[in-house]
């Protein structure tokens, strides 16, 4: 294989092998190696990643382009280097995706582990320590392009490049069209987005989208390695890079961040690291999303138009297209936030949470109840409830979603509601019991009156039954809510 690698390097040096073609050949080698065992994968990765290691870890380019956001704008002037960085990031993403053993997708709620056999170590594990730090600096600079006051100092070309691609607009409108000049496919489907004659604005726009999406996905894929990832890098550096400017992110970026990175980070984080990673990761995103979603949904329900921060660029056609895209962005983000809540309630992450049947008689005495703290290491939902700064916005989202006329979001939040009910019944935490018996109970009943929620009415009635049956003898709130609503 070394001979093949040398030949590829020679052809690339001669300009007879494009970088995109080189990366596809490398990906083909990874696919072949994946059927030959871990040792073969490690050998292939070693000779594929060695030349990238030398360039990616160089201090010079990081100092020049990643020390502050203005350096990134300087990189945009060096088109060849800019696209070299893009191809490097996407290749790291492909290497993670193609290596290791196949994971089962049929039982995502089973116990989450990082190994499939004793002593197994993912072939990419040893490379994460040098791949991730420059990537985090790069993402942090990209996020800063939307932050004030720096955003105002950008050139008109870069400001325009921050708007949506044509393909993103088409996707939001439900249109299907062949890629044309100026369009870009999803990050993992790109072949060579740097097209001959492409405007600089479109080049930057495509680069920003491609690097952002691949970067998020790379972090998410790395998180699936479990402890090999969470122990190899300082959690604060990841959280800073992802959350520092979360409040200025557009809805489309927030959705991608949560879908590709946040969900895997939460799902695969070891329980002993929840405080360092999960609490600090979710607090800023829940706080911001609760405020942003509340504002946009209030606008949609009262004024008939969702107000979102996204920049659409030049739109051909009527104002109706903008309204359709705004509502689609709002619903997509709402569902993704609820997906995070769904992950928090996964049985595999709440193994210590007993079922209502296990808790025994409905009228058992309070002395048999446990403290909420006793579930902190065996229930992610229980752990979350102990972190007030993270729990409060999450609970607000939970009660508000039932009035947001989106049945898919309601479907995703139902398991989290169930976990909250179980915690309220199993613990002696009065505040949680009051919230479930009053706020949550009222919201679920209100949700039953929303026509679009008819598809999940049986599940909502089941939640109401559990609240009334198991909590009404310990708190007066469920009975009061029931009689007020009946």
C-alpha angles and dihedrals in degrees: 000000000000089000090054091048091051091049092050091049091049094050091047091050089051090052092243095113118055118221091243090051090048091053093049091052090050090050089052090055090051091052091051092046092050089071093049101064138263096291092056090048091052091052093048092047091049095059094037095050100037096082091044091051091058094054101032095054096045111126094212099069093040091052092047099045110018105041090093137349093268088065089061090056088053089054090057088065090059099065097177094051092043092058091042088061091048093053091047092054093046091048091053087052092051092046091056092045095049101041133074129036124314114266123219113250095186097076109036092156095058121107107301114230136168097220136056095195137016110282094011114148122183110247091234094052095091092052099053094082092066099031099054107051097062090041091055091050089050094051091046090056092047091052090049091062087078096046124099137270091018093053090063092056094058121111118257089251094057092042089055091046090061091068124093124288117243090249091055090053091048091050092052091049093048092243123145119206139153114264111265134184108305095026127112130198124223112297097257092050099053118119104175115340092176097089127188110261094011114151116252090240092057092043091055092044092052092044093051093050094044097048093043095050095042091045092052091046092048091055091047093049090047090052090059087067087072118201092008086069103032093050097045099062138039109260093215091062092054093046092047092051094048102035107030093094100020091125092065097044119118117240093252090055094046091052092051092046092054097040097047104029116011097050094052092043090055095040098051102034112120113245093242089060098048092104094051097041116015101040094045092044098049100041098072094038095049092046093051097040093049091055095041095046093045091053095046095044091048088052093048096047096043103033101023094241130087114227110216131170095232122124112226099184118206111355120196112211137024131340086250089077091059091050091050092050092047092054092045091052091049094050093045092052092045091054092047092052088050089049088061089053088048090055091050088060098048110135090230089060094044102046092140094056109102123220119248089252090056091052090068131216120016093234099049117144123262093241088074092059122102129226118259088240090065089068096047095102100035102041123049090197089052091048090051092053090058091058102073096188090057098034099053098059090041091054091047090054090048095056095039096052092071090067096043096088096234113121093186091059090047090052091054094049096049095085090051090052089051091052091050091052091050091050092048090052096042099046138058093230103132095193092056092046090051092049094050095042095047117018100030094039091051093048094049091050089049089050090057089064092057107097095215090058092064090100090065098033093115091056092046092050088050091055091049090051092052093049094049096040098046104031108033092082092054101040132029093217099086093053092046092050092046095052093044091052097042 
